[in-house]
Structure formats: structure tokens, C-alpha cells
């Protein structure tokens, strides 16, 4: 490919990266802690009062228009147009905060619980409902095997700090505990922030290390080394589904997932659908409170659903459906790589902030030398021996009639008495 073409692609990427940096969605949608304090002071029965800062979308829209003027006709330009559309929709969503139109752009960026997935039959809502049913079957499980201990934000931060030093060395981000944050934890290329008053358990240590550091920080750093494709360093909304899917898969493959975490992911999807159907903040808060028993956690989970949207119902923030949706997509994609003999594509997942649908273009960009190999990989991806054997086995399970197998063992267990053992 001629240098003039490569330079054009890089220039477009630079313009889009600059635009993406002006659409800090989670920061813009954050609620100050005073909103929570006032909600509890009112007994939890009045809608929170939230004001968002004014947002000037024009610089982003102008940059996107400038990038589009440089685009031509090719598969690479189609990829660039997808980035441009996601960034434009992000700006328009921020402009629509607190209005019914907010849902229109949120859905365009992240989808909605009832949207049909790739298999043309499942939805994020049906997945969440199925998970909820499966988890309900475990409610009677001996609780001594599910015990967890609380850890402080400071202790969690110290564990993450050691982990990122081991993973990234001189590139390790700063780890800090802060008073105000739009989530329990947020990770970027240069820093990981932990909210001081968030509630954490011992299981959260592994989850956050593998989720935030192993995926979000690693892909940010790797994208920063893509000098020809700087857009790969920007985690805009168009890449969120794959990034969060990879991060949750990372929790599973490292044994860091637990029932409480999985239940939270399912509950958020169900709650988003409740809000779309008209439930207001208080109704969703009461739903979460019934599910988890913690007023603080119920508030934080409800906040995630309503941030940026309409608190009286009808227009929530749909981002949190991408955790289950993305997990299923990533897991199935990884199995497809093995089934189709294309493990060569594996490293592209970590070369920067990308979406699964970008893989063919990234293969092309890699072939012409514009996309380089990732510098950092999570441990589970750097040693392919276990990963590939697991994916091959996982794919093999799909060839078995699981309904017939389940029916056989259901019959077998029906006559078996309950067992109580010490241990």
C-alpha cells in the first residue's frame, strides 16, 4: 500500500481519536455523592435530583465531519466510518442527557435488552433471565462454601498496585483511592481509580485485576503503541461490547468469577428492561434492594441504570447489557477461531480498543504493517496451551445433546437423598 494511502488512514485515525477523547461518557454521566446522601436522607422514597454539566457536541461533530471528508471506498474506510458513527452517536447521547432521546442513542451504541443477538433467537434479556433461573437453583447450596470476606478500598488498591507492576513494569498505571467516581473502579492507560466508599470482597481482588488491568489497561497501553492507528488507543462506545466481553471472559477463564458477580450482571440487564418498560428509579431501587439486601449497593446499581437517562422511567442507560452480551459474543468468537483454524487472529483482540467485527480489517491492516502485535497480554492469553485446549473442549460440548444428557441426570438425581457432609 502506498505511503499516501497509509498517511490518509493515520490522519483519519488521529482526527477520530481526538474526537473520541471529547466524549468521556462515564465521567459526564457521573453522580456526585451528595445525590446519594440526599436520597437516603429523604428515606429512599423521592426521585434523586441530578444535574449534568452542559455538553458542547459541536467540536466532536465537526471533527467527525472532517474525518468523513477524507474517507474513500474500501473495507478500511468502512471500519473508519463505524468508528465515526459511534463517536458521533456518543456526542449526541451526551447532548440528550435527561431526555427521552437519550435512550435512542444509548440503544444505537450499546443495544437494548430485547435486541436479538447473532444467533437470531437469543437476547440479552433472555440470557439474563436464564442466568437468574440457574442461579436461583443454587439458593439452597450450603452457604459455608460461598463465604466471602469484605476488603477495604485501600487493601484492594494495594493488591492491584502489585499486580500492575508485575504486568506492565514501567508502563504500570497509578493506582489511587478517590472519593468521587462513576463506578466502583475505573481503569485507563495511566491510572486505575477505586472509589473509597465502595463495598468490596476478597473475590473482587482477582476480578478487578483480571478485568480492569488485564484487559482495559492492557488494551489501552497496546493501543497507545499503534502509532499508525491511534484510534485503537481510544475506548469509545463502539468498542465497549467487545472490551467488556473480553474483561468478563477474563474473570471466567481465570476462576475469578463468583455467583454474586454473575447475579449482579443479570440483575442489571433485567433492571434496564424494567426502566424501558416505565419503572422509575425508586421502583428499580426497591428491586435491587430486594435482590441484594444492601441499601448502598441497591442505590449504586440503580444509578448505573438511570445515569444520563430519565429518572421517572422510559429512557435508561443501556450500557450494562454489554457485559452478558459481550461475554457470549467473545466466548463464541474464541471458539469459532479454534473451530475454523484461525488462532492466528487471537492476538488482534489485544492490539487496542477494538470490536469483534473489526477483525477482518485488523487482519488487513496487520498484513500491510499498520497494526502491530500487542506488547502486553493477560496471563491466560500469553500461554495458549490451556486456552486453546479449553476452547476446543468447549466447542466439542456443543456437539452433544445437552437436553438429553440433562434429562438423564435429572432422573438419576431425583431418587438420590440430600447429602450433608462436614468439610
Buried (B, 14 or more C-beta within 10 A) or exposed (E): EEEEEBEBBBEBBBBBBBBBBBBBBBEBBBBEBEBBEEBEEEEBEEBBEBEBEEBEBEEBBEBBEBBBEEBEEEEBBEBBBBBBBBBBBBBBBBBBBBEEBBBBBBBBBBBBBBBEBEEEEBBBBBBBBEBBEEBEEEEEEEEEEEEEEEBBBEBBBBBBBEBBBEBBEEBBBEBEBEEEBBBBBBBBBEEBBBBBBBBBBBBBBBBBBBBBBBBBBBBBBBBBBBEBBBBBBBBBBBBBBBBBBBBBBBBBBBEBBBBBBBBBBBBBBBBBBBBBEEBBBBBBBBBBBEBBEEBEBBBBBBBBBBBBBBBBBBBBBBBBBBBBBBBBBBBBBBBBBBBEEEBEBBBBBBBBBBBBBBBEBBBBBBEEEBBBEBBBBBEBBEEBEEBBEBBEEBBEEEEEEEEEEEEEEEEEEEEEEEEEEEE
